[in-house]
């Protein structure tokens, strides 16, 4: 390479250094071009945003690994020197950075087993959010919850180690199914018409979940065929529970994973409005009944 540039009169060690530097530059440029072409094709041919981002991430990480191997080959050669160098580097990395090795192993598990992908809503350890990026070491999520009550974005991007895939449970809300069961509870006084309350709650639950039920049933049936779980229906159901103070009406209904809070708010709002317009139905609150009072001891002025 150096000879082509008219540098043949330079000493051999310096020429080898220049050759390796030029070769490294060529590899970097070629890999950048290769990455740009592949990423352009992916953006053109794939319309689904999560799948597109996932493939773009895989291409980026593949190019980084491939580039690293090529550069090692250029600078260390293919003989014994490279094997010795890789052994020394590997031992040093294993000793000094077990977290890095664990994170890379976690990345391989995430990608190879499709544990989660970009666009999925997951819980990793104590962090819940939508996966927005996945690199060789860390997963980046748009956080939901935290100080925000319910499933809405907090505004923070949270980066967690891929090593969590090896040591903690991973909850995936949307991998095979975009739908979840959710519940709301309303307390009804014993003196009210609880049968009418059940009818109101069930009707409202059916109204708001009916648009999801067809697709949700298909998704759950597909999940039951994939895994040994019981087939289930997605119709709304009301469960009753008697407590010391009231009757608990728990509405169980199906909803899209990302619309839980929206549907909850609508259900509570409409059910409360109907309860207000229904004379014999209301929402209970904690009450206390005083059944007796101890005698009050009062010392007269003469006893003081």
C-alpha positions as CSV (number, residue, x, y, z in Angstrom):
1,X,0.0,0.0,0.0
2,X,2.8,2.4,0.9
3,X,4.6,1.5,-2.3
4,X,1.6,2.7,-4.3
5,X,1.8,6.1,-2.6
6,X,5.5,6.5,-3.4
7,X,6.7,5.8,0.1
8,X,9.1,2.9,-0.7
9,X,12.1,4.7,0.7
10,X,10.7,4.8,4.3
11,X,12.0,2.3,6.8
12,X,10.3,-1.1,7.0
13,X,8.7,-0.7,10.5
14,X,7.3,2.7,9.5
15,X,6.0,1.3,6.2
16,X,4.2,-1.5,8.1
17,X,2.7,1.1,10.4
18,X,1.6,3.2,7.5
19,X,0.2,0.2,5.6
20,X,-1.8,-0.9,8.6
21,X,-3.1,2.7,9.2
22,X,-4.2,3.0,5.5
23,X,-5.8,-0.5,5.6
24,X,-7.7,0.4,8.8
25,X,-9.0,3.6,7.2
26,X,-10.1,1.7,4.1
27,X,-11.9,-0.9,6.3
28,X,-13.6,1.8,8.3
29,X,-14.8,3.6,5.1
30,X,-16.0,0.4,3.5
31,X,-17.9,-0.7,6.6
32,X,-19.5,2.7,6.9
33,X,-20.6,2.5,3.2
34,X,-21.9,-1.0,3.7
35,X,-23.8,0.0,6.9
36,X,-25.3,3.1,5.1
37,X,-26.5,1.0,2.1
38,X,-28.0,-1.7,4.3
39,X,-29.7,0.8,6.6
40,X,-31.1,2.7,3.7
41,X,-32.6,-0.5,2.3
42,X,-34.1,-1.4,5.6
43,X,-35.7,2.1,5.9
44,X,-37.1,1.8,2.4
45,X,-38.4,-1.7,2.5
46,X,-39.7,-2.0,6.1
47,X,-42.6,0.1,7.2
48,X,-43.2,-1.3,10.7
49,X,-41.3,1.0,13.1
50,X,-40.4,-1.6,15.8
51,X,-39.1,-4.2,13.3
52,X,-37.2,-1.5,11.4
53,X,-35.5,-0.1,14.5
54,X,-34.6,-3.6,15.6
55,X,-32.9,-4.4,12.3
56,X,-31.1,-1.1,12.2
57,X,-29.8,-1.9,15.7
58,X,-28.6,-5.4,14.6
59,X,-26.9,-3.9,11.6
60,X,-25.1,-1.3,13.7
61,X,-23.9,-3.8,16.2
62,X,-22.9,-6.3,13.5
63,X,-20.8,-3.6,11.8
64,X,-19.1,-2.6,15.0
65,X,-18.1,-6.2,15.8
66,X,-17.0,-7.0,12.3
67,X,-15.0,-3.8,12.2
68,X,-13.3,-4.6,15.4
69,X,-12.3,-8.1,14.2
70,X,-11.0,-6.7,10.9
71,X,-8.9,-4.1,12.7
72,X,-7.5,-6.7,15.1
73,X,-6.6,-8.8,12.1
74,X,-4.9,-5.9,10.4
75,X,-2.8,-4.9,13.4
76,X,-2.1,-8.3,14.9
77,X,-2.0,-10.6,11.8
78,X,-3.5,-14.0,11.4
79,X,-0.7,-16.0,13.0
80,X,0.4,-16.9,16.5
81,X,0.9,-13.2,17.5
82,X,-2.8,-12.6,17.1
83,X,-3.8,-15.7,19.0
84,X,-1.5,-14.8,21.9
85,X,-2.7,-11.2,21.9
86,X,-6.3,-12.2,21.8
87,X,-5.7,-14.6,24.7
88,X,-4.0,-11.9,26.8
89,X,-6.7,-9.4,25.9
90,X,-9.4,-11.9,26.7
91,X,-7.9,-12.8,30.0
92,X,-7.5,-9.2,31.0
93,X,-11.0,-8.3,30.0
94,X,-12.4,-11.3,31.8
95,X,-10.6,-10.4,35.0
96,X,-11.1,-6.7,34.9
97,X,-14.6,-6.4,33.5
98,X,-17.0,-9.2,34.3
99,X,-19.8,-6.8,34.0
100,X,-18.9,-6.1,30.3
101,X,-18.8,-9.8,29.6
102,X,-22.1,-10.4,31.3
103,X,-23.7,-7.5,29.5
104,X,-22.5,-8.8,26.1
105,X,-23.7,-12.3,27.0
106,X,-27.0,-10.8,27.9
107,X,-27.2,-9.0,24.6
108,X,-26.6,-12.3,22.7
109,X,-29.4,-14.0,24.8
110,X,-31.8,-11.0,24.2
111,X,-31.2,-11.1,20.4
112,X,-31.0,-14.9,19.9
113,X,-34.1,-15.8,22.0
114,X,-36.1,-12.7,21.0
115,X,-36.5,-11.9,24.7
116,X,-37.6,-8.4,23.8
117,X,-37.0,-6.1,20.9
118,X,-37.1,-2.4,20.2
119,X,-40.7,-1.1,20.6
120,X,-41.7,-3.7,23.3
121,X,-43.0,-2.6,26.6
122,X,-41.0,-4.4,29.3
123,X,-40.1,-4.5,32.9
124,X,-36.4,-5.1,33.6
125,X,-35.7,-5.3,37.4
126,X,-37.5,-2.3,38.8
127,X,-37.6,-0.3,35.6
128,X,-40.7,-0.4,33.3
129,X,-40.8,1.3,29.9
130,X,-40.7,1.0,26.2
131,X,-37.5,-0.2,24.6
132,X,-36.0,2.5,22.4
133,X,-32.5,1.2,21.8
134,X,-30.5,-2.0,22.3
135,X,-26.7,-2.0,22.0
136,X,-24.0,-4.5,22.9
137,X,-23.9,-3.5,26.5
138,X,-27.1,-1.7,27.5
139,X,-30.8,-1.4,26.9
140,X,-32.4,2.1,26.8
141,X,-36.0,2.5,27.7
142,X,-38.5,5.4,27.9
143,X,-39.6,5.0,31.5
144,X,-43.2,4.8,32.5
145,X,-44.5,5.0,36.0
146,X,-42.0,6.1,38.7
147,X,-43.5,9.3,40.2
148,X,-46.2,9.3,37.5
149,X,-49.2,7.3,38.7
150,X,-50.1,4.6,36.1
151,X,-48.7,3.6,32.7
152,X,-47.6,6.9,31.3
153,X,-44.2,8.3,30.4
154,X,-42.2,10.0,33.1
155,X,-40.0,11.7,30.5
156,X,-36.8,9.9,31.6
157,X,-34.7,7.7,29.4
158,X,-33.3,4.8,31.5
159,X,-30.4,2.7,30.6
160,X,-30.1,-0.8,32.1
161,X,-27.4,-3.4,31.7
162,X,-28.1,-6.3,29.4
163,X,-26.7,-8.5,32.1
164,X,-30.1,-8.3,33.7
165,X,-31.3,-10.8,31.1
166,X,-29.2,-13.4,33.0
167,X,-30.1,-12.6,36.6
168,X,-33.5,-11.0,36.8
169,X,-37.0,-11.8,35.5
170,X,-38.0,-10.0,32.3
171,X,-41.6,-9.0,32.0
172,X,-42.7,-8.4,28.4
173,X,-46.1,-6.7,28.0
174,X,-46.3,-6.8,24.2
175,X,-44.1,-9.6,22.8
176,X,-46.8,-11.9,21.5
177,X,-49.9,-10.0,22.6
178,X,-50.8,-6.3,22.7
179,X,-53.6,-6.9,25.1
180,X,-53.8,-7.2,28.9
181,X,-56.4,-7.8,31.5
182,X,-57.0,-4.9,33.8
183,X,-59.3,-4.5,36.8
184,X,-61.0,-1.6,38.6
185,X,-62.8,-1.9,42.0
186,X,-65.8,0.0,43.3
187,X,-67.2,-0.4,46.8
188,X,-71.0,-0.5,47.1
189,X,-72.9,-0.1,50.5
190,X,-74.8,-3.1,51.7
191,X,-78.0,-1.0,51.8
192,X,-77.8,-0.1,48.1
193,X,-79.0,-2.1,45.1
194,X,-75.9,-4.1,44.4
195,X,-77.6,-6.1,41.5
196,X,-78.2,-2.8,39.7
197,X,-74.6,-1.7,40.4
198,X,-73.3,-5.0,38.9
199,X,-75.4,-4.4,35.8
200,X,-74.1,-0.9,35.3
201,X,-70.5,-1.8,35.8
202,X,-70.6,-4.8,33.5
203,X,-72.4,-2.8,30.8
204,X,-69.8,-0.1,30.9
205,X,-66.9,-2.6,30.9
206,X,-68.4,-4.3,27.8
207,X,-68.8,-1.0,26.0
208,X,-65.2,0.1,26.5
209,X,-63.6,-3.2,25.8
210,X,-65.8,-4.5,23.0
211,X,-63.6,-2.8,20.3
212,X,-60.6,-4.8,21.6
213,X,-62.3,-8.1,22.2
214,X,-62.1,-9.6,18.7
215,X,-58.4,-9.0,18.2
216,X,-57.7,-9.8,21.8
217,X,-59.4,-13.2,21.6
218,X,-57.4,-14.0,18.5
219,X,-54.2,-13.0,20.2
220,X,-54.9,-15.1,23.3
221,X,-56.0,-18.1,21.2
222,X,-52.7,-17.9,19.3
223,X,-50.8,-17.6,22.6
224,X,-52.7,-20.7,23.9
225,X,-51.6,-22.7,20.8
226,X,-48.0,-21.6,21.3
227,X,-47.7,-22.3,25.1
228,X,-49.5,-24.8,27.4
229,X,-51.9,-22.3,28.9
230,X,-55.6,-22.6,29.2
231,X,-57.8,-21.0,26.5
232,X,-59.8,-18.1,27.9
233,X,-62.5,-15.7,26.9
234,X,-62.0,-12.0,26.9
235,X,-65.5,-10.9,27.8
236,X,-65.8,-8.5,30.7
237,X,-66.6,-10.0,34.1
238,X,-67.7,-8.6,37.5
239,X,-66.6,-10.3,40.7
240,X,-68.2,-9.7,44.1
241,X,-66.4,-9.8,47.4
242,X,-68.0,-9.1,50.8
243,X,-66.0,-7.1,53.4
244,X,-66.8,-5.6,56.8
245,X,-67.8,-2.3,55.3
246,X,-69.1,-2.8,51.8
247,X,-69.5,-5.1,48.8
248,X,-66.5,-4.9,46.4
249,X,-67.4,-5.0,42.7
250,X,-64.3,-5.8,40.7
251,X,-64.6,-5.3,36.9
252,X,-62.1,-7.4,34.9
253,X,-61.8,-6.4,31.3
254,X,-59.4,-6.6,28.4
255,X,-57.5,-3.5,27.1
256,X,-54.6,-2.6,24.9
257,X,-51.4,-2.6,27.0
258,X,-50.7,1.1,26.2
259,X,-54.2,2.4,26.9
260,X,-54.8,1.1,30.5
261,X,-55.0,4.5,32.1
262,X,-57.1,6.1,29.4
263,X,-59.7,3.3,29.6
264,X,-59.6,3.3,33.4
265,X,-60.4,7.0,33.5
266,X,-63.3,6.7,31.1
267,X,-64.7,3.8,33.0
268,X,-64.6,5.5,36.4
269,X,-65.9,8.8,34.9
270,X,-69.0,7.2,33.2
271,X,-69.7,4.7,36.0
272,X,-69.7,7.5,38.6
273,X,-72.0,9.6,36.5
274,X,-74.5,6.8,36.1
275,X,-74.3,6.0,39.9
276,X,-75.2,9.7,40.6
277,X,-78.2,9.4,38.4
278,X,-79.3,6.1,40.0
279,X,-81.2,6.7,43.3
280,X,-80.4,3.3,44.9
281,X,-76.8,3.0,43.9
282,X,-73.8,4.9,45.3
283,X,-70.1,4.5,46.1
284,X,-69.3,3.5,49.7
285,X,-66.8,5.1,52.0
286,X,-65.4,4.1,55.3
287,X,-67.8,4.7,58.2
288,X,-67.6,4.1,61.9
289,X,-70.6,3.4,64.2
290,X,-70.3,4.4,67.8
291,X,-72.2,1.9,69.9
292,X,-71.3,3.2,73.3
293,X,-69.5,5.8,75.3
294,X,-67.5,5.3,78.5
295,X,-68.7,7.4,81.4
296,X,-66.9,10.7,81.7
297,X,-65.2,11.3,85.0
298,X,-65.3,14.8,86.1
299,X,-63.9,15.9,89.4
300,X,-65.9,18.6,91.1
301,X,-64.3,21.7,92.3
302,X,-64.7,20.4,95.9
303,X,-62.5,17.4,95.1
304,X,-59.7,19.5,93.7
